Amino acid sequence: MDSAKALVAIAIPVTAILGLVGLLIVLRKFDNDEKMAMIEKGLTPPQKQGTKVNPASALRWGCLFMGVGLGIFIANMIDSVKEDSEALYPALILIFGGLGLLVSYYIQLQLDRKAKE
């Protein structure tokens, strides 16, 4: 019975990976077929546009992760001193993550004011 469970445990991730790779191949083939049909009709296929980095988004994510990291660090420091603090980690992660988002909001507000001047 253990060998059947081990076989299923190996077959599920392998099947998922093969399915994902197969889906990507099929999507790529359809995209290529669509472009070839456009070329045959004399149309120009649309060019891929370069992705632009949104500085506000980078600032937001950076401040969020800094806040989460600070929350984990402070929770670890408090946990080493005080025992039996189960809700400490999620609470401080959410509090400091929210504070990080507020900081990013105020920084973006200041940057927008300077840009208007």
PEMORA-V169372 format. One record per residue. N is the residue number from 1. RES is the residue in one letter. PHI is phi in degrees with one decimal (999 if undefined). Layout:
N_RES_PHI, N_RES_PHI
This chain:
1_M_999, 2_D_-66.6, 3_S_-67.8, 4_A_-68.4, 5_K_-67.3, 6_A_-68.0, 7_L_-65.4, 8_V_-66.9, 9_A_-64.2, 10_I_-86.3, 11_A_-69.4, 12_I_-64.6, 13_P_-65.4, 14_V_-64.2, 15_T_-63.6, 16_A_-64.0, 17_I_-66.0, 18_L_-63.1, 19_G_-64.3, 20_L_-65.8, 21_V_-63.9, 22_G_-62.0, 23_L_-63.1, 24_L_-63.4, 25_I_-65.1, 26_V_-64.4, 27_L_-63.4, 28_R_-64.0, 29_K_-65.2, 30_F_-64.3, 31_D_-63.7, 32_N_-65.4, 33_D_-61.9, 34_E_-64.4, 35_K_-65.7, 36_M_-65.2, 37_A_-64.7, 38_M_-66.0, 39_I_-65.4, 40_E_-63.4, 41_K_-83.0, 42_G_89.7, 43_L_-91.8, 44_T_-96.7, 45_P_-66.9, 46_P_-65.9, 47_Q_-85.1, 48_K_-69.9, 49_Q_-93.0, 50_G_-66.1, 51_T_-78.6, 52_K_-103.1, 53_V_-84.7, 54_N_-86.7, 55_P_-62.3, 56_A_-66.6, 57_S_-68.0, 58_A_-63.4, 59_L_-63.8, 60_R_-62.1, 61_W_-66.8, 62_G_-62.9, 63_C_-66.9, 64_L_-61.9, 65_F_-69.7, 66_M_-64.4, 67_G_-65.3, 68_V_-63.7, 69_G_-62.4, 70_L_-65.0, 71_G_-63.4, 72_I_-65.9, 73_F_-63.0, 74_I_-68.1, 75_A_-62.8, 76_N_-66.6, 77_M_-65.8, 78_I_-67.6, 79_D_-65.9, 80_S_-71.2, 81_V_-90.9, 82_K_-108.3, 83_E_-85.8, 84_D_59.6, 85_S_-120.3, 86_E_-74.8, 87_A_-91.7, 88_L_-67.7, 89_Y_-62.4, 90_P_-62.2, 91_A_-64.5, 92_L_-70.8, 93_I_-63.1, 94_L_-68.3, 95_I_-63.2, 96_F_-73.8, 97_G_-64.6, 98_G_-64.3, 99_L_-63.8, 100_G_-62.4, 101_L_-67.4, 102_L_-65.0, 103_V_-62.3, 104_S_-64.8, 105_Y_-63.7, 106_Y_-69.7, 107_I_-65.3, 108_Q_-64.9, 109_L_-61.0, 110_Q_-65.3, 111_L_-64.4, 112_D_-66.5, 113_R_-65.4, 114_K_-67.3, 115_A_-69.7, 116_K_-72.7, 117_E_-75.9
